[in-house]
């Protein structure tokens, strides 16, 4: 039984007509796992309702 990320890799690869070689699948899967973990942190960060976007970002 395939893992959900493996199914996602297959679907996106097909949709983009971008084949993923078997040798690269573990690296692609690892990258997605890290990306999803970081996205979860951003998504779970609570912002007050009165928060507004900054008009200009400066570092």
N, CA, C and O atoms as CSV, one atom per row, in Angstrom:
chain,resi,resn,atom,element,x,y,z
A,1,UNK,N,N,0.845,-1.187,0.000
A,1,UNK,CA,C,0.000,0.000,0.000
A,1,UNK,C,C,0.890,1.250,0.000
A,1,UNK,O,O,1.808,1.379,0.810
A,2,UNK,N,N,0.600,2.142,-0.906
A,2,UNK,CA,C,1.410,3.365,-1.038
A,2,UNK,C,C,1.051,4.364,0.053
A,2,UNK,O,O,-0.083,4.413,0.528
A,3,UNK,N,N,2.030,5.145,0.431
A,3,UNK,CA,C,1.830,6.223,1.393
A,3,UNK,C,C,1.166,7.411,0.692
A,3,UNK,O,O,1.309,7.563,-0.521
A,4,UNK,N,N,0.442,8.256,1.435
A,4,UNK,CA,C,-0.193,9.417,0.801
A,4,UNK,C,C,0.785,10.325,0.051
A,4,UNK,O,O,0.450,10.849,-1.012
A,5,UNK,N,N,1.984,10.513,0.593
A,5,UNK,CA,C,2.956,11.358,-0.113
A,5,UNK,C,C,3.408,10.723,-1.414
A,5,UNK,O,O,3.655,11.421,-2.397
A,6,UNK,N,N,3.517,9.414,-1.424
A,6,UNK,CA,C,3.888,8.728,-2.660
A,6,UNK,C,C,2.803,8.911,-3.715
A,6,UNK,O,O,3.102,9.128,-4.890
A,7,UNK,N,N,1.538,8.824,-3.291
A,7,UNK,CA,C,0.423,9.065,-4.211
A,7,UNK,C,C,0.464,10.506,-4.723
A,7,UNK,O,O,0.214,10.759,-5.901
A,8,UNK,N,N,0.777,11.440,-3.836
A,8,UNK,CA,C,0.866,12.848,-4.225
A,8,UNK,C,C,1.993,13.065,-5.234
A,8,UNK,O,O,1.814,13.768,-6.229
A,9,UNK,N,N,3.144,12.464,-4.977
A,9,UNK,CA,C,4.280,12.573,-5.909
A,9,UNK,C,C,3.878,12.039,-7.274
A,9,UNK,O,O,4.164,12.659,-8.298
A,10,UNK,N,N,3.218,10.896,-7.289
A,10,UNK,CA,C,2.771,10.312,-8.559
A,10,UNK,C,C,1.800,11.240,-9.289
A,10,UNK,O,O,1.930,11.456,-10.494
A,11,UNK,N,N,0.824,11.791,-8.554
A,11,UNK,CA,C,-0.188,12.653,-9.175
A,11,UNK,C,C,0.421,13.942,-9.716
A,11,UNK,O,O,0.113,14.350,-10.836
A,12,UNK,N,N,1.270,14.577,-8.942
A,12,UNK,CA,C,1.881,15.836,-9.374
A,12,UNK,C,C,2.853,15.589,-10.528
A,12,UNK,O,O,2.920,16.375,-11.474
A,13,UNK,N,N,3.591,14.508,-10.441
A,13,UNK,CA,C,4.506,14.157,-11.525
A,13,UNK,C,C,3.747,13.978,-12.834
A,13,UNK,O,O,4.183,14.440,-13.888
A,14,UNK,N,N,2.616,13.306,-12.751
A,14,UNK,CA,C,1.786,13.092,-13.938
A,14,UNK,C,C,1.181,14.407,-14.429
A,14,UNK,O,O,1.191,14.689,-15.627
A,15,UNK,N,N,0.656,15.208,-13.505
A,15,UNK,CA,C,0.017,16.478,-13.886
A,15,UNK,C,C,1.004,17.438,-14.545
A,15,UNK,O,O,0.644,18.176,-15.462
A,16,UNK,N,N,2.237,17.423,-14.076
A,16,UNK,CA,C,3.253,18.323,-14.624
A,16,UNK,C,C,4.044,17.700,-15.776
A,16,UNK,O,O,4.911,18.340,-16.369
A,17,UNK,N,N,3.729,16.449,-16.076
A,17,UNK,CA,C,4.475,15.706,-17.102
A,17,UNK,C,C,5.973,15.769,-16.802
A,17,UNK,O,O,6.803,15.980,-17.687
A,18,UNK,N,N,6.280,15.579,-15.528
A,18,UNK,CA,C,7.661,15.649,-15.053
A,18,UNK,C,C,7.985,14.336,-14.339
A,18,UNK,O,O,7.723,14.191,-13.145
A,19,UNK,N,N,8.550,13.394,-15.069
A,19,UNK,CA,C,8.813,12.099,-14.441
A,19,UNK,C,C,9.836,12.208,-13.311
A,19,UNK,O,O,10.809,12.957,-13.399
A,20,UNK,N,N,9.589,11.445,-12.255
A,20,UNK,CA,C,10.512,11.389,-11.118
A,20,UNK,C,C,11.141,9.996,-11.122
A,20,UNK,O,O,10.451,8.992,-10.942
A,21,UNK,N,N,12.433,9.947,-11.326
A,21,UNK,CA,C,13.134,8.670,-11.337
A,21,UNK,C,C,13.078,8.039,-9.949
A,21,UNK,O,O,13.096,8.733,-8.932
A,22,UNK,N,N,13.011,6.730,-9.929
A,22,UNK,CA,C,12.941,5.994,-8.666
A,22,UNK,C,C,14.097,6.351,-7.732
A,22,UNK,O,O,13.922,6.393,-6.515
A,23,UNK,N,N,15.249,6.604,-8.285
A,23,UNK,CA,C,16.413,6.945,-7.453
A,23,UNK,C,C,16.224,8.257,-6.703
A,23,UNK,O,O,16.821,8.462,-5.646
A,24,UNK,N,N,15.390,9.152,-7.248
A,24,UNK,CA,C,15.187,10.466,-6.634
A,24,UNK,C,C,13.960,10.526,-5.727
A,24,UNK,O,O,13.784,11.496,-4.991
A,25,UNK,N,N,13.118,9.505,-5.773
A,25,UNK,CA,C,11.872,9.522,-4.985
A,25,UNK,C,C,12.110,9.716,-3.488
A,25,UNK,O,O,11.384,10.495,-2.870
A,26,UNK,N,N,13.087,9.050,-2.874
A,26,UNK,CA,C,13.302,9.284,-1.431
A,26,UNK,C,C,13.653,10.739,-1.118
A,26,UNK,O,O,13.213,11.272,-0.099
A,27,UNK,N,N,14.430,11.380,-1.969
A,27,UNK,CA,C,14.796,12.781,-1.739
A,27,UNK,C,C,13.589,13.688,-1.942
A,27,UNK,O,O,13.398,14.641,-1.186
A,28,UNK,N,N,12.777,13.405,-2.949
A,28,UNK,CA,C,11.568,14.203,-3.192
A,28,UNK,C,C,10.612,14.055,-2.010
A,28,UNK,O,O,10.027,15.033,-1.543
A,29,UNK,N,N,10.464,12.825,-1.538
A,29,UNK,CA,C,9.571,12.570,-0.397
A,29,UNK,C,C,10.090,13.286,0.852
A,29,UNK,O,O,9.304,13.891,1.580
A,30,UNK,N,N,11.388,13.229,1.111
A,30,UNK,CA,C,11.972,13.896,2.273
A,30,UNK,C,C,11.765,15.402,2.193
A,30,UNK,O,O,11.455,16.043,3.198
A,31,UNK,N,N,11.934,15.971,0.999
A,31,UNK,CA,C,11.726,17.405,0.818
A,31,UNK,C,C,10.270,17.782,1.103
A,31,UNK,O,O,10.006,18.796,1.747
A,32,UNK,N,N,9.341,16.977,0.629
A,32,UNK,CA,C,7.924,17.252,0.899
A,32,UNK,C,C,7.609,17.149,2.384
A,32,UNK,O,O,6.843,17.954,2.914
A,33,UNK,N,N,8.189,16.174,3.051
A,33,UNK,CA,C,7.957,16.032,4.496
A,33,UNK,C,C,8.425,17.268,5.250
A,33,UNK,O,O,7.724,17.757,6.137
A,34,UNK,N,N,9.597,17.775,4.906
A,34,UNK,CA,C,10.118,18.978,5.559
A,34,UNK,C,C,9.246,20.189,5.222
A,34,UNK,O,O,8.904,20.978,6.103
A,35,UNK,N,N,8.892,20.330,3.955
A,35,UNK,CA,C,8.054,21.455,3.526
A,35,UNK,C,C,6.709,21.443,4.239
A,35,UNK,O,O,6.232,22.487,4.683
A,36,UNK,N,N,6.101,20.276,4.349
A,36,UNK,CA,C,4.805,20.169,5.023
A,36,UNK,C,C,4.928,20.437,6.522
A,36,UNK,O,O,4.040,21.046,7.119
A,37,UNK,N,N,6.020,19.987,7.126
A,37,UNK,CA,C,6.226,20.251,8.553
A,37,UNK,C,C,6.371,21.755,8.811
A,37,UNK,O,O,5.813,22.277,9.776
A,38,UNK,N,N,7.117,22.447,7.950
A,38,UNK,CA,C,7.276,23.899,8.097
A,38,UNK,C,C,5.973,24.634,7.805
A,38,UNK,O,O,5.643,25.611,8.477
A,39,UNK,N,N,5.242,24.169,6.814
A,39,UNK,CA,C,3.946,24.793,6.499
A,39,UNK,C,C,2.981,24.640,7.667
A,39,UNK,O,O,2.199,25.548,7.948
A,40,UNK,N,N,3.030,23.496,8.351
A,40,UNK,CA,C,2.157,23.278,9.503
A,40,UNK,C,C,2.471,24.284,10.603
A,40,UNK,O,O,1.557,24.786,11.256
A,41,UNK,N,N,3.750,24.587,10.818
A,41,UNK,CA,C,4.125,25.579,11.833
A,41,UNK,C,C,3.548,26.955,11.499
A,41,UNK,O,O,3.045,27.654,12.379
A,42,UNK,N,N,3.622,27.332,10.242
A,42,UNK,CA,C,3.081,28.626,9.820
A,42,UNK,C,C,1.568,28.631,9.977
A,42,UNK,O,O,0.995,29.604,10.466
A,43,UNK,N,N,0.924,27.551,9.565
A,43,UNK,CA,C,-0.528,27.472,9.629
A,43,UNK,C,C,-1.051,27.501,11.064
A,43,UNK,O,O,-2.117,28.057,11.326
A,44,UNK,N,N,-0.310,26.909,11.984
A,44,UNK,CA,C,-0.751,26.832,13.375
A,44,UNK,C,C,-0.443,28.089,14.180
A,44,UNK,O,O,-0.906,28.220,15.313
A,45,UNK,N,N,0.326,29.009,13.617
A,45,UNK,CA,C,0.685,30.231,14.333
A,45,UNK,C,C,-0.528,31.159,14.383
A,45,UNK,O,O,-1.001,31.643,13.354
A,46,UNK,N,N,-1.015,31.395,15.591
A,46,UNK,CA,C,-2.218,32.214,15.758
A,46,UNK,C,C,-1.890,33.699,15.616
A,46,UNK,O,O,-0.946,34.207,16.222
A,47,UNK,N,N,-2.685,34.371,14.810
A,47,UNK,CA,C,-2.555,35.820,14.652
A,47,UNK,C,C,-3.837,36.482,15.148
A,47,UNK,O,O,-4.931,35.972,14.906
A,48,UNK,N,N,-3.714,37.606,15.835
A,48,UNK,CA,C,-4.924,38.322,16.251
A,48,UNK,C,C,-5.710,38.789,15.016
A,48,UNK,O,O,-5.139,39.004,13.947
A,49,UNK,N,N,-7.015,38.938,15.185
A,49,UNK,CA,C,-7.873,39.369,14.071
A,49,UNK,C,C,-7.482,40.740,13.543
A,49,UNK,O,O,-7.688,41.032,12.365
A,50,UNK,N,N,-6.920,41.586,14.404
A,50,UNK,CA,C,-6.582,42.945,13.959
A,50,UNK,C,C,-5.221,43.026,13.263
A,50,UNK,O,O,-4.794,44.116,12.883
A,51,UNK,N,N,-4.549,41.920,13.092
A,51,UNK,CA,C,-3.259,41.901,12.405
A,51,UNK,C,C,-3.442,42.251,10.933
A,51,UNK,O,O,-4.320,41.712,10.259
A,52,UNK,N,N,-2.604,43.159,10.445
A,52,UNK,CA,C,-2.653,43.564,9.039
A,52,UNK,C,C,-1.288,43.307,8.397
A,52,UNK,O,O,-0.259,43.348,9.072
A,53,UNK,N,N,-1.291,43.046,7.106
A,53,UNK,CA,C,-0.007,42.827,6.430
A,53,UNK,C,C,0.829,44.094,6.403
A,53,UNK,O,O,0.302,45.204,6.347
A,54,UNK,N,N,2.121,43.912,6.445
A,54,UNK,CA,C,3.034,45.054,6.348
A,54,UNK,C,C,3.022,45.560,4.911
A,54,UNK,O,O,3.031,44.753,3.982
A,55,UNK,N,N,3.003,46.896,4.702
A,55,UNK,CA,C,2.980,47.413,3.349
A,55,UNK,C,C,4.297,47.179,2.607
A,55,UNK,O,O,4.303,47.004,1.388
A,56,UNK,N,N,5.411,47.176,3.341
A,56,UNK,CA,C,6.723,46.967,2.746
A,56,UNK,C,C,7.535,46.098,3.679
A,56,UNK,O,O,7.585,46.342,4.884
A,57,UNK,N,N,8.171,45.082,3.120
A,57,UNK,CA,C,9.037,44.223,3.932
A,57,UNK,C,C,10.467,44.702,3.777
A,57,UNK,O,O,10.968,44.848,2.663
A,58,UNK,N,N,11.116,44.945,4.900
A,58,UNK,CA,C,12.540,45.260,4.872
A,58,UNK,C,C,13.234,44.373,5.879
A,58,UNK,O,O,12.713,44.124,6.966
A,59,UNK,N,N,14.389,43.904,5.523
A,59,UNK,CA,C,15.142,43.025,6.414
A,59,UNK,C,C,16.203,43.808,7.146
A,59,UNK,O,O,16.946,43.242,7.948
